């Protein structure tokens, strides 16, 4: 009769530097409210230097904190204002999102990008950058590598947009309303939309913020659609089924509570700020879970897809605004 191997008396101890650095940096990011891009870079830096002593634990924690942060982000939305703006631009918003997703899918196939990474890049570009990627990734059960690469590309392009968009707007003498709308339609993350529009003027900022928040609500139907399509897609072998995106119900429920119960608005702003900090920590956990080999296997193709899709979307929306077709 075979006997099972005896259990080790103690688990291997992680390297001291990694065991101290990973929780310390994560706590510092949460306490200071560091930008999401910085958090992701910090995670990558630790992964490539001291390493990650708890890869399974950080992956599991990242998935849970990702869903929780999406629910909290709903507390920063005013559904009454967003609804008015959203109804005004319902047609061109739906058409623009559908077009961006279709073009992104086509580009991903042509470039040979992994399907999940391609979809995440497309969703992030079409709707609202990192928040959309964070919402869709759990529904896909996407690999951490795919999520991180999509987020890296989005953050790089956000940084470019903060500098390039105001310069282009002044060069073309765009009205503030036109520039604000262009920012909302063509810049990925809400924070970068606000930054670029604020640099241009107060009216541009007001238009950009309302239009971007209205666009962000499209996270809800798109996430459910992605989850449903993934569940029905044929698979060559046994796979883990995609998660049902019930956290999106929490996103809408939180937004509704804050919007229609005035006494909760102060708490909602605090919850939204906390959710942004939690999202930054989530990106740190994703970054620290990566390795050089994982990133090397993904290569330059997702970045090429993201750049081509973003430039096309920015050019088409700018031309439509200048021509007076939308606005």
VEXDREN-2710 file (C-alpha; in Angstrom, 1 decimal):
% VEXDREN-2710
k/r/px/py/pz
1/UNK/0.0/0.0/0.0
2/UNK/1.4/3.4/-1.1
3/UNK/1.8/6.0/1.5
4/UNK/1.3/9.7/0.8
5/UNK/4.4/11.8/1.1
6/UNK/4.6/13.5/4.5
7/UNK/3.6/17.2/4.6
8/UNK/6.5/19.6/5.1
9/UNK/6.8/20.9/8.6
10/UNK/6.8/24.5/7.3
11/UNK/6.2/26.2/4.0
12/UNK/9.1/27.8/2.2
13/UNK/9.6/31.3/3.5
14/UNK/9.5/34.1/0.8
15/UNK/12.5/36.2/0.2
16/UNK/12.7/38.9/2.9
17/UNK/12.8/41.9/0.5
18/UNK/9.7/40.7/-1.4
19/UNK/7.8/39.8/1.7
20/UNK/8.3/43.3/3.1
21/UNK/8.1/45.3/-0.2
22/UNK/4.9/44.0/-1.7
23/UNK/2.6/44.6/1.3
24/UNK/4.4/47.9/2.2
25/UNK/4.0/49.4/-1.3
26/UNK/0.4/48.2/-1.6
27/UNK/-0.5/49.9/1.8
28/UNK/1.3/53.1/0.8
29/UNK/-0.6/53.3/-2.5
30/UNK/-3.9/52.8/-0.7
31/UNK/-3.1/55.4/1.9
32/UNK/-1.8/58.1/-0.5
33/UNK/-4.3/57.6/-3.3
34/UNK/-1.6/57.3/-5.9
35/UNK/-2.7/57.4/-9.6
36/UNK/-3.6/54.1/-11.2
37/UNK/-0.8/54.3/-13.8
38/UNK/1.8/54.8/-11.0
39/UNK/0.3/51.8/-9.1
40/UNK/0.6/49.5/-12.1
41/UNK/4.2/50.6/-12.8
42/UNK/5.1/50.1/-9.1
43/UNK/3.7/46.6/-9.3
44/UNK/5.7/45.8/-12.5
45/UNK/8.8/47.2/-11.0
46/UNK/8.6/45.0/-7.9
47/UNK/7.7/41.9/-10.1
48/UNK/10.9/42.5/-12.2
49/UNK/13.2/43.2/-9.2
50/UNK/12.3/41.5/-5.9
51/UNK/9.6/39.2/-7.3
52/UNK/6.1/38.3/-5.9
53/UNK/6.2/35.8/-3.1
54/UNK/2.4/35.1/-3.1
55/UNK/1.3/34.9/-6.8
56/UNK/-1.9/32.9/-6.2
57/UNK/-3.0/35.1/-3.3
58/UNK/-2.4/38.4/-5.1
59/UNK/-4.3/37.1/-8.2
60/UNK/-7.3/36.1/-6.1
61/UNK/-7.2/39.4/-4.1
62/UNK/-7.0/41.4/-7.4
63/UNK/-10.1/39.8/-8.8
64/UNK/-12.1/40.5/-5.6
65/UNK/-10.9/44.1/-5.3
66/UNK/-11.6/44.7/-9.0
67/UNK/-15.3/43.9/-8.6
68/UNK/-15.5/45.9/-5.4
69/UNK/-13.9/48.9/-7.0
70/UNK/-16.3/48.9/-9.9
71/UNK/-19.3/48.9/-7.5
72/UNK/-17.8/51.8/-5.6
73/UNK/-17.2/53.8/-8.8
74/UNK/-20.9/54.0/-9.3
75/UNK/-21.2/56.2/-6.2
76/UNK/-19.5/59.0/-8.2
77/UNK/-22.3/59.3/-10.8
78/UNK/-25.3/61.5/-10.9
79/UNK/-27.8/59.5/-13.0
80/UNK/-30.2/62.5/-13.5
81/UNK/-27.5/64.6/-15.2
82/UNK/-26.0/61.6/-17.0
83/UNK/-29.4/60.5/-18.2
84/UNK/-30.2/63.9/-19.8
85/UNK/-26.8/64.0/-21.6
86/UNK/-27.0/60.4/-22.5
87/UNK/-30.4/60.7/-24.1
88/UNK/-29.3/63.7/-26.1
89/UNK/-26.3/61.8/-27.6
90/UNK/-27.8/58.3/-27.6
91/UNK/-27.6/57.7/-31.3
92/UNK/-24.0/58.7/-32.0
93/UNK/-22.8/57.2/-28.7
94/UNK/-24.2/53.8/-29.6
95/UNK/-22.9/54.0/-33.1
96/UNK/-19.5/55.1/-31.9
97/UNK/-19.1/52.4/-29.4
98/UNK/-20.3/49.7/-31.8
99/UNK/-17.9/51.0/-34.5
100/UNK/-15.0/51.1/-32.1
101/UNK/-15.7/47.5/-30.9
102/UNK/-16.0/46.3/-34.5
103/UNK/-12.8/48.0/-35.7
104/UNK/-10.9/46.9/-32.6
105/UNK/-11.9/43.3/-33.1
106/UNK/-10.9/43.5/-36.8
107/UNK/-7.5/45.1/-35.9
108/UNK/-6.9/42.5/-33.2
109/UNK/-7.5/39.6/-35.6
110/UNK/-5.3/41.2/-38.3
111/UNK/-2.4/41.7/-35.8
112/UNK/-2.8/38.4/-34.1
113/UNK/-3.6/39.8/-30.7
114/UNK/-4.9/37.3/-28.1
115/UNK/-8.8/37.4/-28.2
116/UNK/-9.2/38.5/-24.6
117/UNK/-6.5/41.2/-24.8
118/UNK/-8.0/42.4/-28.0
119/UNK/-11.5/42.7/-26.6
120/UNK/-10.2/44.5/-23.5
121/UNK/-8.3/47.0/-25.5
122/UNK/-11.3/47.6/-27.7
123/UNK/-13.7/48.0/-24.8
124/UNK/-11.3/50.4/-23.0
125/UNK/-11.0/52.5/-26.1
126/UNK/-14.7/52.5/-26.9
127/UNK/-16.1/53.4/-23.5
128/UNK/-14.0/54.7/-20.6
129/UNK/-10.5/53.1/-20.4
130/UNK/-9.4/51.4/-17.2
131/UNK/-12.9/51.4/-15.7
132/UNK/-14.4/49.5/-18.6
133/UNK/-11.5/47.1/-18.7
134/UNK/-11.9/46.5/-15.0
135/UNK/-15.6/45.8/-15.5
136/UNK/-15.3/43.5/-18.4
137/UNK/-12.3/41.5/-17.3
138/UNK/-14.1/39.5/-14.5
139/UNK/-16.9/38.6/-16.9
140/UNK/-14.3/37.2/-19.3
141/UNK/-12.2/35.6/-16.6
142/UNK/-9.4/37.1/-18.5
143/UNK/-5.8/36.3/-17.7
144/UNK/-3.9/38.8/-15.6
145/UNK/-1.4/39.3/-18.4
146/UNK/-4.1/40.3/-20.8
147/UNK/-5.7/42.7/-18.4
148/UNK/-2.4/44.3/-17.5
149/UNK/-1.3/44.8/-21.1
150/UNK/-4.7/46.4/-22.0
151/UNK/-4.3/48.7/-19.0
152/UNK/-0.8/49.6/-19.8
153/UNK/-1.7/50.6/-23.4
154/UNK/-4.6/52.7/-22.2
155/UNK/-2.6/54.5/-19.6
156/UNK/0.2/55.3/-22.1
157/UNK/-2.4/56.8/-24.6
158/UNK/-4.1/58.7/-21.8
159/UNK/-0.7/60.4/-21.0
160/UNK/-0.3/61.3/-24.7
161/UNK/-3.9/62.7/-24.9
162/UNK/-3.4/65.0/-21.9
163/UNK/-0.7/66.9/-23.9
164/UNK/-1.8/66.4/-27.5
165/UNK/-5.6/67.2/-27.2
166/UNK/-5.4/70.8/-25.9
167/UNK/-2.6/71.6/-28.4
168/UNK/-4.8/70.2/-31.3
169/UNK/-7.9/72.0/-30.0
170/UNK/-6.1/75.4/-29.9
171/UNK/-4.5/74.8/-33.3
172/UNK/-7.9/74.2/-34.8
173/UNK/-9.6/76.9/-32.8
174/UNK/-12.2/74.6/-31.5
175/UNK/-15.0/76.0/-29.4
176/UNK/-15.0/74.9/-25.7
177/UNK/-18.2/72.9/-26.2
178/UNK/-16.7/71.1/-29.2
179/UNK/-13.5/70.4/-27.5
180/UNK/-15.2/69.1/-24.4
181/UNK/-17.3/66.7/-26.4
182/UNK/-14.2/65.5/-28.4
183/UNK/-12.4/64.8/-25.2
184/UNK/-15.4/62.7/-23.9
185/UNK/-15.6/60.7/-27.1
186/UNK/-11.9/60.1/-27.8
187/UNK/-9.9/60.0/-24.5
188/UNK/-10.0/56.8/-22.6
189/UNK/-10.2/57.5/-18.8
190/UNK/-12.5/60.0/-17.1
191/UNK/-9.6/61.4/-15.2
192/UNK/-7.7/62.2/-18.3
193/UNK/-10.8/63.6/-20.0
194/UNK/-11.2/66.0/-17.0
195/UNK/-7.5/66.9/-17.1
196/UNK/-7.4/67.8/-20.8
197/UNK/-10.8/69.7/-20.7
198/UNK/-9.9/71.6/-17.6
199/UNK/-6.8/72.9/-19.3
200/UNK/-8.9/74.2/-22.2
201/UNK/-11.6/76.0/-20.2
202/UNK/-14.5/75.8/-17.7
203/UNK/-17.2/75.2/-20.3
204/UNK/-15.1/72.5/-22.0
205/UNK/-14.8/70.8/-18.6
206/UNK/-18.5/70.9/-17.9
207/UNK/-19.4/69.4/-21.2
208/UNK/-16.6/66.8/-21.1
209/UNK/-17.5/65.5/-17.7
210/UNK/-21.2/65.1/-18.3
211/UNK/-20.7/63.5/-21.7
212/UNK/-18.0/61.1/-20.4
213/UNK/-20.1/60.0/-17.4
214/UNK/-23.0/59.3/-19.8
215/UNK/-20.7/57.2/-21.9
216/UNK/-19.5/55.3/-18.9
217/UNK/-23.0/53.9/-18.3
218/UNK/-22.5/51.9/-21.4
219/UNK/-20.3/49.7/-19.2
220/UNK/-23.5/48.0/-18.0
221/UNK/-25.0/46.6/-21.2
222/UNK/-21.6/45.9/-22.8
223/UNK/-20.4/43.9/-19.8
224/UNK/-23.6/41.8/-19.8
225/UNK/-23.4/41.3/-23.5
226/UNK/-19.8/40.2/-23.3
227/UNK/-20.6/37.7/-20.5
228/UNK/-23.5/36.3/-22.5
229/UNK/-21.6/35.9/-25.7
230/UNK/-18.6/34.3/-23.9
231/UNK/-20.9/31.8/-22.2
232/UNK/-22.4/30.7/-25.5
233/UNK/-19.1/30.6/-27.4
234/UNK/-17.9/27.0/-28.3
235/UNK/-14.8/25.8/-26.5
236/UNK/-12.4/23.2/-27.7
237/UNK/-12.0/21.8/-24.2
238/UNK/-13.1/22.1/-20.6
239/UNK/-12.9/25.7/-19.4
240/UNK/-14.0/27.7/-16.4
241/UNK/-17.2/29.4/-17.3
242/UNK/-17.2/33.2/-17.3
243/UNK/-18.4/35.0/-14.2
244/UNK/-21.8/36.5/-14.2
245/UNK/-21.2/40.3/-13.9
246/UNK/-23.5/40.9/-10.9
247/UNK/-21.1/43.5/-9.6
248/UNK/-22.4/45.7/-12.5
249/UNK/-25.8/45.6/-10.8
250/UNK/-24.0/46.9/-7.7
251/UNK/-22.5/49.7/-9.8
252/UNK/-26.0/50.8/-11.0
253/UNK/-27.5/50.3/-7.6
254/UNK/-24.9/52.5/-5.9
255/UNK/-25.3/55.2/-8.6
256/UNK/-29.1/55.1/-8.1
257/UNK/-28.8/55.4/-4.3
258/UNK/-26.5/58.4/-4.5
259/UNK/-28.4/60.1/-7.3
260/UNK/-31.9/59.8/-5.8
261/UNK/-31.2/60.1/-2.1
262/UNK/-29.7/63.5/-1.6
263/UNK/-28.5/62.8/1.9
264/UNK/-26.2/60.1/0.6
265/UNK/-24.3/62.3/-1.9
266/UNK/-21.6/63.2/0.6
267/UNK/-21.1/59.5/1.4
268/UNK/-21.1/58.7/-2.3
269/UNK/-18.3/61.0/-3.0
270/UNK/-16.2/59.4/-0.2
271/UNK/-17.1/55.9/-1.6
272/UNK/-16.1/56.9/-5.1
273/UNK/-12.8/58.3/-3.9
274/UNK/-12.2/55.1/-1.9
275/UNK/-13.0/53.0/-5.0
276/UNK/-10.4/54.9/-7.1
277/UNK/-7.8/54.1/-4.4
278/UNK/-8.9/50.5/-4.3
279/UNK/-8.7/50.3/-8.1
280/UNK/-5.1/51.6/-7.9
281/UNK/-4.2/48.9/-5.5
282/UNK/-5.9/46.3/-7.8
283/UNK/-3.7/47.4/-10.6
284/UNK/-0.7/47.2/-8.3
285/UNK/-1.6/43.6/-7.5
286/UNK/-2.0/42.8/-11.2
287/UNK/1.4/44.4/-12.0
288/UNK/3.2/42.5/-9.3
289/UNK/1.7/39.3/-10.6
290/UNK/3.3/39.6/-14.0
291/UNK/6.7/38.4/-15.2
292/UNK/9.1/39.3/-17.9
293/UNK/8.2/36.0/-19.8
294/UNK/4.5/36.8/-19.6
295/UNK/4.9/40.3/-21.0
296/UNK/7.4/39.1/-23.6
297/UNK/4.9/36.5/-24.9
298/UNK/2.3/39.2/-25.5
299/UNK/4.7/41.4/-27.5
300/UNK/4.0/44.7/-29.3
301/UNK/0.8/43.7/-31.0
302/UNK/-1.7/44.9/-28.4
303/UNK/0.0/48.3/-28.3
304/UNK/-0.2/48.5/-32.1
305/UNK/-3.9/47.6/-32.0
306/UNK/-4.6/50.2/-29.3
307/UNK/-2.7/53.0/-31.1
308/UNK/-4.4/52.3/-34.5
309/UNK/-7.8/52.1/-32.9
310/UNK/-7.4/55.3/-30.8
311/UNK/-6.0/57.4/-33.6
312/UNK/-8.9/56.3/-35.9
313/UNK/-11.5/57.0/-33.3
314/UNK/-10.0/60.4/-32.4
315/UNK/-9.8/61.5/-36.0
316/UNK/-13.3/60.3/-37.0
317/UNK/-15.0/62.0/-33.9
318/UNK/-13.0/65.2/-34.5
319/UNK/-14.1/65.3/-38.1
320/UNK/-17.7/64.7/-37.2
321/UNK/-17.7/67.5/-34.5
322/UNK/-16.0/70.0/-36.9
323/UNK/-18.5/69.1/-39.6
324/UNK/-21.4/69.6/-37.2
325/UNK/-22.7/66.1/-37.4
326/UNK/-22.6/65.5/-33.7
327/UNK/-22.7/68.0/-30.8
END
